[in-house]
Amino acid sequence: MARSSKSAARTLEDLTLDSGYGGAADSFRSSSASLCCSEAHGGNYWHLTDSMHSRHNSLDTVNTVLVEDAEILECSGQCAKLPELEDVPWSLGEVASALNKDEEMSLPTPPQDVLLRLSVLVSRVLVRVAKEAQRLSLRYAKCTKYEIQSATKIILSWSVSMSCIGAAVSALSMYNMTTEEDKFSRGKSARCGLIFNVGKFFRWMVDSRVAVRIHEHASIYLAACMESLFREVYARVLRSALLERDNGIPKFTVELLEQAINGDAELWGSVQPWQHLICGKNASGEL
């Protein structure tokens, strides 16, 4: 009797862990909570490390302790850094197009060095959201739009996260309203009204092992959130008093971008290279 019940439980587990969303049908008991970079695949391959049974998995990504002297901690080796992404699921051309998507922000494209620095900063938010979504996906070994939505709320401030989630809801609504003919004539990004490539985000999530199974709506949410975040950061820099203008045209430099972000308490902590998350203060320590 015990053997039959154990066999039935095993069969139920196998049925619930199908590989229909691009992941391998492995048992979720071997899953873990943190994305870590490995040298085995060119330094851009992430593998899972911590056990899902750990009670402190959220500390891998979320830590609201305010570090008073981050440089001292970094020099002493006590402050672990986030993995730097070599390949991100967007291009600088897509970033430039996304920044000029809104009519009210239709300004000359920022220089390439500014776009590159902005891409590096937002990629750190991408890593944080992916790590938190990975932790939230452990219970059912599946990442859906709800895990991405919750991870975005945890990592970003309230106003920034609401802006990103609003863009994600809008993109998914447009995708669900498309007709059968659109499936063969238009790409998924076009049907969502996005500049970023949804397929690249899905492949990135699979390669990064965010979850054993990844739903297509999760990739739409993540792509829309990152695209909206780029525009949110760009808009806040435009509104910054530090931005110099020449005949009404803003003069973008990497230094002005850094200064504007350093003075914004809602953005500064999430774009820092350290694994712990600094919340609610800017680079000067002002709340």
C-alpha positions as CSV (number, residue, x, y, z in Angstrom):
1,M,0.0,0.0,0.0
2,A,2.8,2.4,0.9
3,R,4.6,1.5,-2.3
4,S,1.5,2.2,-4.4
5,S,0.9,5.6,-2.8
6,K,4.5,6.5,-3.2
7,S,4.3,5.5,-6.9
8,A,1.2,7.6,-7.3
9,A,2.8,10.6,-5.8
10,R,5.8,10.2,-8.1
11,T,3.5,9.9,-11.1
12,L,1.6,13.1,-10.0
13,E,4.9,14.9,-9.7
14,D,6.0,13.8,-13.2
15,L,2.7,14.9,-14.7
16,T,3.0,18.4,-13.1
17,L,6.6,18.9,-14.2
18,D,6.1,18.9,-17.9
19,S,8.7,20.5,-20.2
20,G,6.2,22.5,-22.3
21,Y,7.8,25.9,-21.7
22,G,11.3,25.3,-22.7
23,G,12.7,23.9,-19.5
24,A,13.9,20.4,-18.6
25,A,11.4,18.2,-16.8
26,D,13.6,17.8,-13.7
27,S,12.4,17.5,-10.2
28,F,11.9,20.9,-8.6
29,R,13.6,19.5,-5.5
30,S,16.9,20.0,-7.3
31,S,16.1,23.7,-8.0
32,S,17.6,26.6,-6.0
33,A,17.3,30.2,-5.4
34,S,20.2,32.3,-6.7
35,L,21.5,33.0,-10.1
36,C,25.3,32.6,-10.2
37,C,27.8,33.1,-13.0
38,S,29.9,30.1,-14.1
39,E,33.1,30.0,-16.1
40,A,32.2,26.7,-17.8
41,H,30.2,28.4,-20.5
42,G,32.1,31.5,-21.3
43,G,31.3,33.3,-18.0
44,N,27.7,34.0,-19.1
45,Y,26.0,30.8,-17.9
46,W,24.1,30.9,-14.7
47,H,23.4,28.0,-12.5
48,L,21.4,27.4,-9.4
49,T,23.1,27.0,-6.0
50,D,20.9,27.3,-2.9
51,S,18.4,24.7,-1.8
52,M,14.7,25.5,-2.2
53,H,14.2,24.5,1.4
54,S,16.3,27.4,2.7
55,R,14.4,29.9,4.7
56,H,16.7,32.8,3.8
57,N,16.6,32.6,0.0
58,S,15.2,36.1,-0.3
59,L,18.3,37.5,1.3
60,D,20.2,36.6,-1.9
61,T,18.5,39.5,-3.6
62,V,16.6,41.6,-1.1
63,N,18.4,43.1,1.9
64,T,17.1,46.4,3.2
65,V,20.1,47.1,5.4
66,L,21.4,50.6,4.6
67,V,25.2,50.3,4.1
68,E,26.8,53.5,5.4
69,D,30.2,53.0,3.7
70,A,29.8,50.7,0.8
71,E,33.4,51.4,-0.5
72,I,34.9,50.1,2.7
73,L,32.8,46.9,2.5
74,E,33.7,46.5,-1.1
75,C,37.4,46.8,-0.5
76,S,37.3,44.4,2.5
77,G,35.5,41.8,0.4
78,Q,32.4,41.7,2.5
79,C,30.1,43.1,-0.2
80,A,29.4,40.5,-2.9
81,K,28.7,41.9,-6.4
82,L,26.0,41.0,-8.9
83,P,27.1,39.1,-12.0
84,E,27.8,41.4,-14.9
85,L,25.9,40.3,-18.0
86,E,27.9,39.9,-21.1
87,D,24.8,39.4,-23.3
88,V,21.6,41.3,-22.5
89,P,18.3,40.6,-24.3
90,W,18.2,44.0,-26.0
91,S,20.5,46.1,-28.3
92,L,21.5,49.7,-28.1
93,G,19.4,50.4,-31.2
94,E,16.4,49.0,-29.5
95,V,17.1,51.1,-26.4
96,A,17.3,54.3,-28.6
97,S,14.0,53.4,-30.3
98,A,12.3,52.7,-27.0
99,L,13.5,56.1,-25.6
100,N,12.0,57.9,-28.6
101,K,8.8,55.9,-28.6
102,D,6.8,58.5,-26.6
103,E,6.0,61.7,-28.5
104,E,6.7,63.8,-25.4
105,M,10.2,62.4,-25.2
106,S,11.0,62.6,-29.0
107,L,14.4,64.2,-28.5
108,P,17.8,63.6,-30.2
109,T,19.1,60.2,-29.5
110,P,21.7,60.2,-26.6
111,P,25.3,59.4,-27.5
112,Q,26.4,55.8,-27.6
113,D,28.4,56.0,-24.4
114,V,25.3,57.2,-22.6
115,L,23.2,54.4,-24.0
116,L,25.8,51.9,-23.1
117,R,26.1,53.1,-19.5
118,L,22.3,53.2,-19.2
119,S,22.1,49.6,-20.5
120,V,24.6,48.5,-17.9
121,L,22.7,50.1,-15.1
122,V,19.3,48.7,-16.2
123,S,20.9,45.2,-16.7
124,R,21.6,45.2,-12.9
125,V,17.9,45.6,-12.3
126,L,17.2,42.8,-14.7
127,V,19.5,40.5,-12.7
128,R,17.7,41.5,-9.4
129,V,14.2,40.9,-10.8
130,A,15.3,37.6,-12.4
131,K,16.8,36.3,-9.1
132,E,13.7,37.3,-7.2
133,A,11.4,35.7,-9.8
134,Q,13.5,32.6,-9.6
135,R,13.0,32.4,-5.8
136,L,9.3,32.9,-6.2
137,S,9.0,30.3,-8.9
138,L,10.5,27.5,-6.8
139,R,7.2,26.2,-5.3
140,Y,5.7,25.1,-8.6
141,A,8.9,25.1,-10.7
142,K,7.2,27.5,-13.1
143,C,7.6,31.3,-13.8
144,T,4.5,33.1,-14.9
145,K,3.6,36.8,-15.1
146,Y,2.7,36.8,-11.5
147,E,6.2,36.0,-10.4
148,I,7.6,38.7,-12.6
149,Q,5.0,41.2,-11.3
150,S,5.8,40.3,-7.6
151,A,9.5,40.5,-8.2
152,T,9.2,43.9,-9.8
153,K,7.2,45.2,-6.8
154,I,9.8,43.8,-4.4
155,I,12.9,45.2,-6.2
156,L,11.7,48.6,-7.5
157,S,10.1,51.4,-5.6
158,W,6.4,51.7,-5.6
159,S,6.0,54.5,-8.2
160,V,8.6,52.9,-10.6
161,S,7.2,49.4,-10.2
162,M,3.6,50.6,-10.8
163,S,4.8,52.3,-14.0
164,C,6.5,49.1,-15.2
165,I,3.6,46.9,-14.3
166,G,1.2,49.2,-16.0
167,A,3.2,48.9,-19.2
168,A,3.3,45.1,-18.8
169,V,-0.5,44.9,-18.4
170,S,-1.0,47.1,-21.5
171,A,1.4,44.9,-23.6
172,L,-0.2,41.7,-22.5
173,S,-3.7,43.1,-23.2
174,M,-2.7,44.1,-26.7
175,Y,-1.2,40.6,-27.3
176,N,-4.4,38.9,-26.1
177,M,-6.5,41.1,-28.4
178,T,-4.7,40.1,-31.6
179,T,-6.5,38.0,-34.2
180,E,-5.5,34.7,-35.6
181,E,-4.2,36.3,-38.8
182,D,-1.8,38.5,-36.8
183,K,-0.1,35.4,-35.5
184,F,1.3,34.7,-38.9
185,S,1.8,38.2,-40.2
186,R,3.2,40.0,-37.1
187,G,5.8,39.1,-34.6
188,K,5.1,38.8,-30.9
189,S,6.8,42.1,-30.0
190,A,4.7,43.9,-32.6
191,R,1.5,42.4,-31.3
192,C,2.5,43.6,-27.8
193,G,3.3,47.0,-29.0
194,L,6.9,46.7,-27.7
195,I,10.3,47.6,-29.1
196,F,12.2,45.0,-27.2
197,N,12.2,41.5,-28.6
198,V,10.0,39.2,-26.5
199,G,11.7,36.1,-28.0
200,K,15.1,37.3,-26.8
201,F,13.8,37.7,-23.3
202,F,12.2,34.3,-23.3
203,R,15.5,32.7,-24.5
204,W,17.4,34.7,-21.9
205,M,15.1,33.4,-19.1
206,V,15.5,29.8,-20.3
207,D,19.3,30.1,-20.6
208,S,19.5,31.8,-17.2
209,R,17.3,29.0,-15.7
210,V,14.9,31.4,-14.0
211,A,12.6,28.4,-13.7
212,V,12.1,24.9,-15.0
213,R,9.1,26.1,-17.0
214,I,8.7,29.6,-18.3
215,H,5.3,30.8,-19.5
216,E,5.3,33.1,-22.6
217,H,3.4,35.8,-20.6
218,A,6.4,36.0,-18.2
219,S,8.7,37.0,-21.0
220,I,6.2,39.6,-22.2
221,Y,5.9,41.0,-18.7
222,L,9.7,41.1,-18.3
223,A,10.3,42.7,-21.7
224,A,7.6,45.4,-21.1
225,C,8.9,46.1,-17.6
226,M,12.5,46.6,-18.8
227,E,11.4,48.8,-21.7
228,S,9.3,50.9,-19.4
229,L,12.2,51.2,-16.9
230,F,14.5,52.6,-19.6
231,R,12.0,55.3,-20.4
232,E,11.4,56.0,-16.7
233,V,15.1,56.5,-16.0
234,Y,15.4,58.6,-19.2
235,A,12.4,60.8,-18.2
236,R,13.8,61.4,-14.7
237,V,17.2,62.4,-16.1
238,L,15.4,64.8,-18.4
239,R,13.6,66.4,-15.5
240,S,16.8,66.6,-13.5
241,A,18.0,70.2,-12.7
242,L,21.5,69.0,-13.4
243,L,20.9,68.5,-17.1
244,E,22.4,71.3,-19.2
245,R,20.6,72.5,-22.3
246,D,21.8,74.1,-25.5
247,N,19.0,76.1,-27.3
248,G,16.5,73.8,-25.6
249,I,18.3,70.6,-26.6
250,P,19.6,68.6,-23.6
251,K,23.3,67.8,-23.6
252,F,23.6,64.2,-22.4
253,T,26.9,62.9,-20.9
254,V,27.7,59.9,-18.8
255,E,28.6,62.1,-15.9
256,L,25.2,63.9,-15.9
257,L,23.5,60.5,-16.1
258,E,25.4,59.3,-13.1
259,Q,24.7,62.5,-11.1
260,A,21.0,62.4,-11.9
261,I,20.7,58.8,-10.8
262,N,22.8,59.3,-7.7
263,G,20.4,62.0,-6.5
264,D,17.3,59.9,-7.1
265,A,16.5,57.8,-4.0
266,E,14.0,55.6,-6.0
267,L,16.6,54.5,-8.6
268,W,20.1,54.7,-7.1
269,G,19.9,51.6,-4.8
270,S,18.5,49.2,-7.5
271,V,21.2,50.0,-10.1
272,Q,24.2,49.5,-7.7
273,P,26.5,46.5,-8.5
274,W,26.2,44.9,-5.1
275,Q,23.9,41.9,-4.4
276,H,22.3,43.5,-1.3
277,L,19.5,46.0,-2.2
278,I,19.8,49.5,-0.8
279,C,16.3,51.0,-0.4
280,G,15.0,54.5,0.1
281,K,18.1,56.6,0.0
282,N,20.3,58.2,-2.7
283,A,24.1,58.2,-3.0
284,S,24.4,60.9,-0.3
285,G,22.4,58.9,2.2
286,E,19.4,61.2,2.1
287,L,16.1,59.4,2.6
